[in-house]
Amino acid sequence: MSPLEDEIRDALRSEAARLREVRPLRLPPAGAHDGARPAARTRRAGWLLTWRGPVVAVAVVLLAAATLVALKSAGGRDPAPASPSGVVGPAGSPRYYVAIGGVRSGGTYRGLGITAGDEQTGRTVGSFLLGKGANGWSGAVSSGGDDRTFVVEVALGQGSSLRPVPGPRMWYLVRIVPGSASPLRVSKLPVKSPPPGGVNAMALSADGSELAVAYDTGKYPAQDFRKDVSRPVTLGVYSVVTGRLRHSWSGTISASFADPLLISDLSWAGDTTVGFAVTYDPQVREEVRTLDLSAAGADLLTASHVVWSQYIPGPRGDIYQEDTPRACGTPALTGNGQAVVCATSTYSAAGKRLAAVWLAYPLATPTRPRVIGTVLQPRDVSSVSPVSVDWANASGTEVIGSWFPTVVTFPGGVKTSNSGAYSGYIGGGAVRQFPRTGDPIVTW
């Protein structure tokens, strides 16, 4: 074990002590419902962009070449001693991904579209154009358990480029058929979401038959950002075939004004249980809950149960430094329902270096997290946030994660910042950085 890993574990002990002991979620044995099923995978909505709230200035993405360039790292810097490789990982880790972003053909920008890629070969499977001339967009992507089925939700910006408004929300079923004449197949889904209903997160079931969607259904209030706010949220489960709403639960959550996503990181544990994260205050207080789809009533918080929580008081004045402890980000229930995977960063005072860290908290022993893997950052990196979990296997031993190192320099006395977006496979004691940088919204 390296000195850095020792420091990471020491730093985590005090934070883990703030977790509440909970009983592990008991699921029926595999195959108890309708035969053998693919391993349930933790699904996120990718890097979700929202239209509302105080972050609207950065949520509206201008569809121009400059947007795409900004996602690349400056100067092609290697952010960590990871091993760039076209091989994603052991059998069972996903090979294909779907992203929402700019589509190019022959070096010419064509517009916003859905792109599917093969992470193993680094090649694009195909693209589907969504629209030209849109001034902005928001969206989400979720994957099924076969690494071939995805659901995409997107709303295009309409009106003035300075004050775009989201158009109708569109839903698409995306299938990847390798080796066929049409390897990328996209069809519209008849999902009808409630207005105004901004999508916070969604998760496609392992068999691709059901879609869980979390909405923020209230208007963002004009209120002092230092105070908590209460906003209504809804979690609904839809049939992918018919688009019909099968059941929904709603509730009102009081949270920090700074957090636009009250509910996030949806996942399926088995066939009838949905896990979701509730963030009351970013970096401070959060919890993971489970909801049995047979639960009676329509109150979300009453029908669901807390299986994991974390509380780490913020620093005085909310001024975070490199070594300030913070709550683990993007917490998601694993497919077997026995652990929560999440991501954070830690700082080595001896080495004066940051590291992106991915953790698994067993629900049976939540004060003893497992370190899935780390990506050590160069010395000039001043921030590696956010660090996220974008995919995890059913047991939480392997993940695909993303990290955003930021380098702050002062040429000529002027403060500048360069950020890159990186992702890779983490597990089995290895980190395999993907050869491409991150897309605005992508999932595996």
Secondary structure, DSSP 8 states (H G I E B T S, - for coil): --HHHHHHHHHHHHHHTTS----------TTTTTS------EE---S-B-SSSTTHHHHS---SHHHHHHTS-GGG---SS----S---STTS--EEEEEEEEEETTEEEEEEEEEEETTTTEEEEEEEEESS-S-EEEEEEE-TTSSEEEEEEEEEES-SSS-EEEEEEEEEEEE-TTSSS-EEEEE------SS-EEEEEEE-TTSSEEEEEEE-S------TTSEEEEEEEEEEEETTT--EEEEEEEEEEEETT-S-SEEEEEEETTTEEEEEEEEETTTEEEEEEEETT--SSBHHHHSEEEEEEE----GGG---TT-----EEEEE-TTSSEEEEEEEEEETTTTEEEEEEEEEESSSTTS-EEEEEEE--TTEEE---EEEEEE-TTSSEEEEEE--EEEE-GGG--EEEE--EEEEEETTEEEE-SS---SEEE-
